[in-house]
Amino acid sequence: MAKEILTVRDVDEEVWKRFRAMTEEEGMKTGQALSQALDYWVNEKARRRVPDPRRFLRVGGIVKVNGRVSWSEEADKTLYGEGT
C-alpha cells in the first residue's frame, strides 16, 4: 500500500485523543487502526442499508406463464439493486 498523507477536518479532539491512546495500547500504527475503523464503518453502513421504497415500483408483473417463478429474487434484485 502506498503511503499517502491525508488531512481530515472537523475531527473531535477528545475522540481523537482516545483513539490514539487505544492504538498505542494495542501496539498499532494510527493509519492501520484508522483503516480498520473506516472499513468497519463502511461495511456496517452497507449492511444496514435500507432499501429505497421507490424501487419497489419497478417490480415486474407477478403472473408468469413460462419458466420458473422467482418473486422473492426479483423483489430483492429490484429493491436492493443486486446485479445492477
Secondary structure, DSSP 8 states (H G I E B T S, - for coil): ---------S--HHHHHHHHHHHHHHT--HHHHHHHHHHHHHHHHHHT----GGGGGG---S--SSS---HHHHHHHHHH-TT-
